[in-house]
Amino acid sequence: MDTLAINFIPLINQDFSFKVFKKKCNENETIKDFSFSVNKYSLPIDNFTNVLIKERIDYFISLEAQNNFEESVVNSSDKRQLTIRYIFHLLQNKLKTLKYLYKTCDNFLNIIDFIMEEDDVGKKCIRIIPSYINNKYGAILDYHFIKNKDVSNSVEVQKKSLSLDQNGQSNKNYYSDKYDWVNHFIINYFTNISKALNEDGSITFSANMLQISSRNLNVKKYLFKGENIANSQFNGIKSFGPFSKPCDEWMFGFIFRNDDKPLSHELYFALKGERFATFKGMNQMFGVKFEKNNVIGEGVTDFSELEINRVISIFSQKANGKNIIPIILMPWDKNTATEAEKRLYYYIKHSFLKSKMPCQFVSVTKVKSESVFKWLVSGIGLQIFSKIGGEPWCLVPSTKKCLIIGIGQAHQKNDENIIERYYSYSIQNDSSGLFKNIKILSDNRTQDEYLNGLSIKLREVIISNHDNYDSFVIHTSFRLQRREMKTIRDTIEKLATEKNSKRFAVLRFNNEHHFMCYDLSNSSLTPHESSCIKLFHNNFLIWFEGLQYGYSSVKERIGPPVQVSIDYTTTDDIFSYLQDAVNLSGANWRGFNAKSLPVSVLYAHLLSGFIAAFNKHNFDDINIENITPWFI
């Protein structure tokens, strides 16, 4: 068990009182009837009949005097969110007094951006977020770069965000760079800011980050052909072969602009294994036939809708009933494409899917750069193999006979940002990471109908798999709305009552937070892969990628941990579910080293992006169920 320094500075005194102004809530008033400084909180009231029970009542509360509000004193333990708001209020007042340059993100978010440096690209800030962690009040301190609105996502922005180093390469010093910025802020500014925040000087921050114990979950073990185990996806396939091959025979269809025909030959020979030592070819690596008699090509004058429809017709004829996967050499990259190019990208993807052809895009720019292409070709081959139904690898599961159901949503909004179509789906994997299928859960025009449909379909998914699995675990992201989460939880709770021989759990994943931890025992400051710390009740940080055991440094940028919340469980063995989440982060078939999120959540996010784009451009609905993972 390691000890990590979390980017959280606790208050020295945790038990304190403060003054508020409150008004009892009534049916005739809402929060909108008051100034922006008023919020709604519940506070305990005295209960003399049973001192162990604290009855609560709702109040409108402000930290500043308001008409018809009564002054009152509350304790820091009375309402956690109110105490956090009070700490935010104190910090903001202190910054004003000291005349430091800062900005707040939003009135309803307790976030302060302390501006360290500013230029034409944006602002280098230390983000200050009052929080409650490990039964302690304090503040998260995190380096954060805010680019100016008129600035695009350039290499310079990524450098200032610390994603890239000063040479434009993956920043392997990401953790130490962030730590240096935060530590510089603590020494030069926060020490002054954090002293005597309130009138009597009783509220003061500690001078150091909180030390917190981490639990080491097991590292991922990958399964390949013949149940052989390896610690590396690439070496495992190279040594043993993929876990399973596609059941059907496939053809491969190259599409390219006529001027790019020589580059299509480069791509063909690279995938055949005759171009680079870094990839031995589709046949030798994956056991998939990739020869001239099952490969065809078609040049286009451009990637217009007319040309794409012509190619679809030609491929359908030449395949003659066989499955075919188009491999498309695109003259632009999706990440830097114009709006017109992005629409065309999604049109091509959508059009081939309508004809039951999952497709693979390859950027011309990357093929032209030999130093880049030689390292990308194995990943391109991996994605093609997965899209034609191959299973490259899976993982040794922690929970046997467990179905993991990743739930995503792609609601369609109108120009006023109002939802006019509610849409959700599930991506099912077992706990070894093997992709099972996609199921639409609900597609409705009103929220009530949508939530009812969500409950019914989720129940059907579990009932239909009842005989094959002993455990059912829901994985969602923090993006789901509160009523969606309540519907999911209520459905699972009811099923748990009916099917009490089965185990159920609901886990939420969040990779958009500001928690960081530093391992001060190694030079990179990066925690080990599979490290896990507890933030508060059933809420954890997990490193799905990190420093490898036996090494003192990292070879590339390691991202922040993922926050995992266990919202519901019928068992006390929660760490088996966390272990399965770690394992599923290694089941990502998008690349040999892609492991930042469990595929249950990542695949739901990827699918959401495609569905949202198809809706945005008013493309016809297509059947996305029961086909290979075309979205990776």
C-alpha positions in Angstrom: 0.0 0.0 0.0 1.5 3.4 -1.1 0.9 6.9 0.3 0.0 9.6 -2.2 -0.2 13.3 -1.9 -3.6 14.5 -3.1 -3.9 18.0 -4.5 -6.1 19.0 -1.6 -5.1 21.3 1.3 -7.3 20.7 4.4 -8.5 23.2 6.9 -6.6 23.0 10.2 -9.8 23.3 12.3 -12.7 21.2 10.9 -15.3 22.0 13.6 -16.5 25.6 13.3 -19.6 27.8 13.2 -20.6 30.7 10.9 -23.4 33.2 10.4 -26.0 32.8 7.7 -29.3 34.5 6.8 -32.2 32.1 6.2 -35.9 32.0 5.3 -38.0 28.9 5.6 -39.1 27.6 2.2 -42.7 27.7 1.2 -44.8 26.6 -1.8 -45.2 30.1 -3.2 -41.5 30.9 -3.6 -38.7 29.4 -5.6 -34.9 30.1 -5.8 -35.6 32.3 -8.8 -37.5 34.8 -6.7 -34.3 35.8 -4.9 -30.9 37.3 -5.7 -28.1 35.2 -7.2 -26.5 34.9 -3.7 -29.4 32.9 -2.3 -29.3 29.0 -2.4 -31.6 26.3 -1.1 -30.3 24.0 1.7 -31.7 21.7 4.3 -30.7 22.3 7.9 -31.2 20.1 11.0 -33.8 21.2 13.7 -33.7 20.2 17.3 -35.3 16.9 18.1 -35.7 16.5 21.9 -37.6 13.2 21.6 -34.7 11.3 20.0 -31.4 13.1 19.9 -30.0 10.4 17.6 -32.4 11.6 14.8 -31.8 15.0 13.2 -34.9 16.2 11.5 -34.3 18.6 8.7 -36.1 21.5 7.1 -35.5 23.4 3.8 -34.4 27.0 3.9 -33.5 29.7 1.4 -30.0 30.7 2.7 -27.6 33.6 1.9 -24.3 34.5 3.4 -25.2 38.1 3.1 -28.1 40.0 4.7 -31.5 39.8 2.8 -34.9 41.3 3.3 -37.2 39.1 5.5 -34.3 36.7 6.2 -33.4 35.9 9.8 -29.9 35.7 11.1 -28.7 32.3 12.3 -25.6 30.4 13.2 -24.9 27.0 11.7 -22.1 24.5 12.4 -19.8 23.1 9.7 -21.3 19.7 10.1 -24.9 20.8 9.6 -24.8 20.9 5.8 -21.7 20.0 3.8 -22.6 21.9 0.6 -23.4 25.1 2.6 -20.0 24.9 4.4 -18.2 24.4 1.1 -20.0 27.5 -0.2 -19.0 29.4 2.9 -15.3 28.5 2.4 -15.6 29.7 -1.3 -17.1 33.0 0.0 -14.2 33.5 2.4 -11.6 32.7 -0.2 -13.2 35.1 -2.7 -13.3 37.9 -0.1 -9.6 37.3 0.8 -8.6 37.5 -2.9 -10.5 40.8 -3.3 -8.8 42.2 -0.2 -5.3 41.2 -1.4 -6.2 42.5 -4.9 -5.1 39.3 -6.7 -6.2 38.7 -10.2 -8.7 35.9 -10.4 -12.1 34.9 -12.0 -14.9 32.7 -11.0 -16.3 30.1 -13.4 -20.0 30.3 -12.5 -22.1 31.5 -9.6 -23.4 28.0 -8.9 -20.0 26.4 -9.1 -17.6 26.9 -6.2 -14.6 27.4 -8.5 -12.0 30.2 -8.5 -9.3 30.5 -11.2 -6.3 32.3 -9.8 -4.4 33.7 -12.8 -0.7 33.0 -12.7 0.2 34.1 -16.3 -1.7 35.5 -19.3 -0.9 36.0 -23.0 -2.6 36.1 -26.4 -3.3 32.3 -26.2 -4.9 32.2 -22.8 -4.5 32.1 -19.1 -2.4 29.8 -16.9 -4.3 29.4 -13.7 -4.4 27.5 -10.5 -8.0 26.3 -10.0 -9.1 26.6 -6.4 -12.1 24.4 -5.5 -13.4 24.2 -1.9 -14.3 20.5 -1.3 -14.8 17.8 1.3 -12.5 14.8 1.0 -11.6 12.0 3.4 -13.9 13.5 6.1 -12.1 16.9 5.8 -13.0 20.3 4.5 -10.4 22.1 2.4 -9.6 23.1 -1.2 -8.5 21.3 -4.3 -5.6 23.1 -6.1 -5.0 22.2 -9.7 -3.1 23.7 -12.7 -5.6 24.6 -15.4 -5.1 26.4 -18.8 -8.0 28.5 -20.2 -7.5 29.2 -23.8 -9.0 32.4 -25.3 -12.3 31.9 -27.2 -10.8 33.0 -30.5 -7.9 30.5 -30.2 -8.1 27.1 -31.8 -6.9 23.9 -30.3 -3.3 24.2 -31.5 0.0 22.6 -30.5 0.7 25.7 -28.4 -2.5 25.3 -26.5 -1.6 21.6 -25.8 1.8 22.7 -24.6 0.4 25.3 -22.2 -2.2 22.6 -21.0 0.8 20.4 -20.3 -0.5 17.6 -22.6 2.6 18.1 -24.8 6.1 19.0 -23.7 8.0 22.0 -25.1 9.1 19.9 -28.1 5.5 19.1 -29.0 5.8 15.5 -27.9 3.7 13.6 -25.4 4.5 15.1 -22.0 5.9 12.3 -19.9 6.5 14.9 -17.1 2.8 15.7 -16.9 2.5 14.9 -13.2 5.7 16.6 -12.1 4.9 19.7 -14.2 1.5 20.0 -12.6 3.0 19.5 -9.2 5.6 22.2 -9.7 2.9 24.7 -10.7 0.7 23.9 -7.7 3.7 23.9 -5.3 4.8 27.2 -6.7 1.4 28.7 -6.0 1.2 27.3 -2.5 4.6 28.7 -1.5 4.2 32.1 -3.2 0.5 32.9 -2.9 -1.7 30.4 -1.0 0.3 30.6 2.2 -0.8 34.3 2.3 -4.3 33.8 1.1 -5.2 30.9 3.5 -4.3 32.6 6.8 -7.1 33.9 9.0 -9.9 33.7 6.5 -12.7 34.7 8.9 -12.9 37.5 11.5 -11.7 35.6 14.5 -8.9 33.9 12.5 -10.2 30.4 13.4 -10.4 29.2 9.8 -7.0 28.6 8.3 -5.6 26.1 5.8 -2.8 23.7 6.4 0.5 24.3 4.5 0.7 20.9 2.9 -1.2 18.6 0.6 -3.2 15.8 2.4 -1.4 12.5 2.5 -3.7 9.6 1.7 -3.2 5.8 1.5 -3.7 4.1 -1.8 -4.8 0.5 -2.3 -3.1 -1.4 -5.2 -5.7 -3.3 -7.3 -4.3 -6.1 -9.5 -2.6 -5.3 -12.8 -4.4 -6.3 -15.9 -3.8 -9.8 -17.3 -4.7 -10.4 -20.9 -6.0 -13.6 -22.4 -5.2 -14.7 -26.0 -5.6 -17.8 -28.2 -5.7 -21.0 -26.2 -6.3 -19.1 -22.9 -2.7 -18.0 -22.9 -1.9 -15.1 -20.5 0.4 -12.1 -21.1 0.9 -8.7 -19.6 1.1 -6.9 -23.0 -1.6 -6.8 -25.7 0.8 -6.5 -28.6 3.3 -9.1 -27.4 0.5 -11.5 -26.4 -1.1 -11.4 -29.9 2.4 -11.7 -31.5 3.2 -14.8 -29.4 -0.1 -16.6 -29.2 -2.5 -15.1 -31.7 -5.8 -13.3 -31.1 -8.4 -14.6 -28.6 -10.8 -15.5 -31.5 -11.0 -14.9 -35.2 -14.0 -13.6 -37.2 -16.6 -16.3 -37.9 -17.2 -15.0 -41.5 -15.0 -14.5 -44.5 -14.4 -10.8 -45.3 -13.3 -8.7 -48.2 -11.3 -5.5 -47.9 -12.2 -2.5 -50.2 -9.8 0.4 -50.5 -11.2 3.8 -51.4 -8.9 6.7 -52.4 -8.8 9.8 -54.5 -7.3 9.0 -57.9 -4.2 11.2 -57.0 -3.7 9.2 -53.9 -3.6 5.7 -55.5 0.2 5.3 -54.8 -0.6 5.9 -51.1 -3.3 3.3 -51.1 -0.6 0.8 -52.3 1.6 2.0 -49.4 -1.3 1.3 -47.0 -2.1 -2.1 -48.6 1.5 -3.4 -48.3 1.8 -2.0 -44.8 -1.3 -4.0 -43.7 0.0 -7.0 -45.6 3.2 -6.8 -43.4 5.6 -6.0 -46.2 6.4 -2.4 -45.4 7.5 -2.1 -41.7 9.1 -4.3 -39.1 6.7 -2.9 -36.6 3.7 -4.8 -38.0 3.9 -8.4 -39.4 0.6 -8.1 -41.3 -3.0 -9.0 -41.0 -2.4 -12.7 -41.8 0.6 -13.3 -39.5 -0.6 -11.1 -36.6 -4.4 -11.8 -36.6 -4.7 -14.9 -38.8 -6.9 -13.0 -41.3 -6.6 -13.6 -45.0 -5.4 -10.4 -46.7 -4.4 -11.2 -50.3 -5.1 -9.8 -53.8 -8.1 -12.1 -54.3 -10.0 -10.7 -51.3 -8.8 -7.1 -51.6 -10.4 -4.6 -54.1 -9.9 -0.9 -54.7 -11.9 2.0 -56.2 -10.6 5.5 -57.0 -12.9 8.5 -56.7 -12.6 12.0 -58.1 -13.6 13.4 -54.7 -15.5 12.3 -51.6 -18.9 13.8 -52.7 -22.1 12.0 -51.8 -22.6 11.0 -55.4 -19.2 9.3 -55.5 -19.7 7.5 -52.2 -23.0 6.1 -53.3 -21.4 4.9 -56.5 -18.7 3.1 -54.6 -21.2 1.5 -52.2 -23.0 0.1 -55.3 -19.7 -1.2 -56.8 -18.6 -2.8 -53.5 -22.0 -4.5 -53.0 -21.7 -6.1 -56.5 -18.1 -7.2 -56.2 -18.6 -8.6 -52.7 -21.3 -10.9 -54.1 -22.9 -11.6 -50.8 -19.7 -11.6 -48.7 -19.0 -9.2 -46.0 -16.8 -6.2 -46.9 -15.1 -3.5 -44.9 -14.2 -0.2 -46.7 -10.8 1.2 -45.9 -10.9 4.9 -46.8 -7.9 7.1 -47.4 -9.1 10.5 -46.4 -7.5 13.8 -47.5 -8.2 15.4 -44.1 -8.1 14.5 -40.4 -11.4 14.4 -38.5 -9.9 16.4 -35.6 -8.8 19.3 -37.8 -11.5 19.1 -40.4 -13.8 22.0 -41.4 -17.5 21.7 -40.7 -18.2 20.7 -44.3 -15.5 18.0 -44.1 -16.9 16.7 -40.7 -20.4 16.5 -42.2 -19.0 14.5 -45.1 -17.0 12.2 -42.8 -20.2 11.4 -40.9 -22.2 11.0 -44.1 -19.7 8.4 -45.4 -19.7 6.5 -42.1 -23.5 6.6 -42.0 -23.9 5.6 -45.7 -21.7 2.5 -45.4 -23.4 1.5 -42.1 -26.8 1.6 -43.9 -25.3 -1.0 -46.2 -24.0 -3.0 -43.2 -20.4 -2.1 -44.0 -18.3 -0.9 -41.0 -15.6 1.3 -42.4 -12.0 2.3 -41.4 -10.7 5.8 -42.1 -7.0 6.5 -42.5 -5.6 10.0 -42.9 -3.5 10.6 -46.0 -1.2 12.9 -44.0 -0.3 10.0 -41.6 0.4 7.6 -44.4 2.7 10.2 -46.0 4.8 10.5 -42.8 6.8 7.3 -42.6 8.0 8.0 -39.1 4.4 8.3 -37.9 2.8 5.6 -40.2 5.1 2.8 -39.1 3.9 3.1 -35.5 0.2 3.6 -36.5 -0.2 0.7 -38.9 -0.6 -2.0 -36.2 -3.4 0.1 -34.5 -5.1 0.4 -37.9 -4.9 -3.3 -38.4 -6.2 -3.9 -34.9 -9.3 -1.7 -35.5 -10.0 -3.4 -38.8 -9.8 -6.8 -37.2 -12.2 -5.8 -34.4 -14.7 -4.2 -36.8 -14.9 -7.5 -38.8 -15.8 -9.4 -35.7 -12.5 -10.5 -34.4 -11.7 -10.5 -30.7 -8.0 -9.6 -30.3 -7.8 -10.3 -26.5 -9.9 -10.3 -23.4 -8.9 -10.1 -19.7 -8.9 -12.4 -16.7 -12.1 -11.3 -14.9 -12.4 -10.6 -11.2 -16.1 -11.3 -11.1 -17.0 -14.5 -13.1 -20.3 -14.7 -15.0 -20.8 -10.9 -14.8 -22.6 -8.8 -17.5 -21.5 -5.2 -17.6 -24.0 -2.8 -19.2 -22.6 0.5 -20.2 -25.4 3.1 -20.7 -25.0 6.2 -22.8 -27.4 8.8 -24.2 -27.5 11.0 -27.2 -30.4 13.4 -26.7 -31.3 15.7 -29.6 -31.7 19.4 -28.8 -33.2 22.2 -30.8 -31.8 25.7 -31.5 -33.0 26.8 -28.0 -31.1 24.0 -26.4 -34.3 22.2 -25.4 -34.3 18.4 -25.7 -36.8 17.4 -28.4 -35.7 13.7 -28.7 -34.6 11.5 -25.8 -32.4 8.6 -26.8 -30.4 6.1 -24.8 -28.7 2.8 -25.5 -26.6 0.1 -23.8 -23.3 -1.5 -24.8 -22.9 -4.9 -23.3 -19.6 -6.5 -22.4 -18.9 -9.4 -20.1 -16.4 -8.9 -17.2 -13.6 -10.2 -19.4 -14.1 -7.2 -21.7 -15.6 -9.1 -24.7 -18.1 -7.0 -26.7 -21.5 -8.6 -26.8 -23.9 -6.2 -28.5 -25.7 -2.8 -28.6 -29.3 -2.4 -27.6 -31.4 0.8 -27.9 -33.0 1.3 -24.5 -35.4 4.2 -25.2 -36.2 6.6 -28.0 -39.0 9.0 -27.2 -40.1 12.6 -27.6 -41.1 13.3 -23.9 -39.0 12.8 -20.8 -41.7 10.8 -19.0 -42.1 8.4 -21.9 -38.4 8.1 -22.3 -37.7 7.3 -18.6 -40.5 4.7 -18.6 -39.0 3.1 -21.8 -35.5 3.2 -20.3 -36.7 1.2 -17.2 -38.7 -1.3 -19.3 -35.8 -2.0 -21.8 -33.1 -2.1 -19.1 -35.2 -4.7 -17.3 -35.7 -6.7 -20.5 -31.9 -6.7 -21.1 -31.2 -8.1 -17.6 -34.1 -10.7 -17.7 -33.0 -12.0 -21.1 -29.5 -12.6 -19.7 -30.7 -13.9 -16.4 -29.7 -17.6 -17.0 -26.2 -16.7 -18.3 -24.9 -14.4 -15.6 -24.8 -14.2 -11.8 -23.9 -10.5 -11.6 -25.2 -7.5 -13.4 -23.3 -4.2 -13.2 -24.4 -0.9 -14.7 -21.6 1.5 -15.9 -22.6 5.1 -16.7 -20.8 8.4 -17.0 -21.5 11.5 -14.9 -23.1 13.1 -17.9 -26.4 11.3 -17.3 -29.1 13.5 -15.8 -30.4 13.0 -12.3 -33.8 11.6 -13.3 -32.0 9.1 -15.6 -29.8 8.0 -12.8 -32.8 7.6 -10.5 -34.7 5.6 -13.0 -31.7 3.3 -13.5 -31.2 2.8 -9.8 -34.9 2.3 -9.1 -35.0 -0.4 -11.8 -32.0 -2.2 -10.4 -33.2 -2.0 -6.9 -36.5 -3.6 -7.9 -34.8 -6.4 -9.8 -32.5 -7.0 -6.9 -35.6 -7.6 -4.7 -37.1 -10.0 -7.3 -33.9 -11.8 -8.2 -32.2 -12.0 -4.8 -29.9 -14.8 -5.9 -28.2 -12.4 -8.3 -25.8 -9.5 -7.5 -26.4 -6.0 -8.8 -24.4 -2.8 -8.8 -24.4 0.7 -10.4 -21.1 2.5 -11.0 -20.6 6.0 -12.4 -17.3 7.2 -14.0 -16.1 10.8 -14.3 -12.9 11.8 -16.1 -13.8 15.5 -16.0 -12.7 16.5 -12.6 -9.7 18.2 -10.9 -8.3 15.6 -8.6 -4.7 14.7 -8.9 -2.4 12.6 -6.7 1.4 12.5 -6.6 3.7 9.7 -5.6 6.6 11.5 -4.0 8.6 8.3 -3.9 9.4 8.3 -7.6 10.9 11.0 -9.9 7.9 11.2 -12.3 5.5 11.6 -9.3 3.1 9.3 -11.2 1.1 6.8 -9.2 1.3 3.1 -10.2 -1.2 1.7 -12.6 -4.2 0.2 -10.8 -3.7 2.4 -7.7 -6.9 3.3 -5.9 -7.7 5.8 -3.2 -11.0 6.4 -1.3 -12.2 10.0 -1.5 -15.3 9.5 0.7 -18.1 7.0 1.0 -18.2 4.7 -2.0 -16.3 7.3 -4.0 -12.8 6.5 -5.4 -10.0 7.6 -7.7 -8.5 4.9 -9.9 -5.5 5.0 -12.2 -6.4 2.9 -15.2 -3.0 3.8 -16.6 0.1 4.8 -14.6 3.7 4.0 -13.7 4.5 0.3 -14.4 5.8 -1.7 -11.4 9.5 -2.2 -11.6 10.1 1.2 -13.3 10.9 4.6 -11.9 9.8 6.7 -14.9 7.1 6.7 -17.6 7.6 6.7 -21.4 4.6 8.9 -22.3 2.0 11.2 -20.8 -0.1 9.5 -18.2 -3.5 11.1 -17.7 -5.3 12.0 -14.5 -7.1 9.3 -12.5 -10.8 8.5 -13.1 -13.4 9.2 -10.4 -15.6 6.2 -9.7 -18.8 6.4 -7.6 -20.6 3.2 -6.5 -24.2 4.4 -6.5 -25.8 1.1 -5.6 -24.6 -2.4 -4.7 -26.1 -5.5 -3.2 -22.8 -6.8 -1.9 -20.0 -5.5 0.3 -17.4 -6.8 -2.1 -17.1 -3.5 -4.0 -13.4 -3.9 -4.8 -14.2 -6.8 -7.2 -16.3 -4.3 -9.2 -13.5 -1.8 -9.2 -11.1 -4.5 -10.3 -13.4 -5.3 -13.2 -13.5 -1.6 -14.1 -9.7 -1.6 -14.2 -9.7 -4.8 -16.4 -12.2 -3.3 -18.8 -9.9 -0.3 -19.4 -7.5 -2.8 -21.0 -10.2 -4.2 -23.3 -10.1 -1.1 -25.5 -9.5 -2.4 -29.1 -8.9 1.1 -30.5 -5.2 0.7 -29.9 -2.6 -1.6 -28.3 -1.9 0.9 -25.5 -5.3 2.5 -25.2 -6.6 2.1 -21.6 -7.7 5.4 -20.1 -11.4 4.4 -19.4 -13.4 1.1 -19.2 -14.7 0.2 -22.6 -18.2 0.1 -21.1 -18.0 3.9 -20.7 -15.6 4.8 -23.5 -17.6 2.9 -26.2 -20.8 4.5 -25.0 -19.2 7.9 -25.3 -17.9 7.1 -28.8 -21.3 5.8 -29.9 -23.0 8.9 -28.5 -20.8 11.1 -30.7 -21.8 9.3 -33.8 -25.5 9.2 -33.0 -25.5 12.9 -32.1 -23.7 13.8 -35.4 -26.1 11.6 -37.4 -29.1 13.4 -35.8 -27.5 16.9 -36.2 -27.2 16.4 -39.9 -30.7 14.8 -40.2 -29.4 11.5 -41.5 -31.9 8.6 -41.6 -32.1 6.4 -38.5 -30.2 3.2 -38.9 -30.2 -0.1 -37.0 -27.2 0.0 -34.7 -28.0 -3.2 -32.8 -26.3 -6.5 -33.0 -23.4 -5.5 -35.2 -19.7 -5.4 -34.7 -18.1 -2.5 -32.8 -18.0 -0.2 -35.9 -17.6 2.9 -33.7 -14.0 2.3 -32.4 
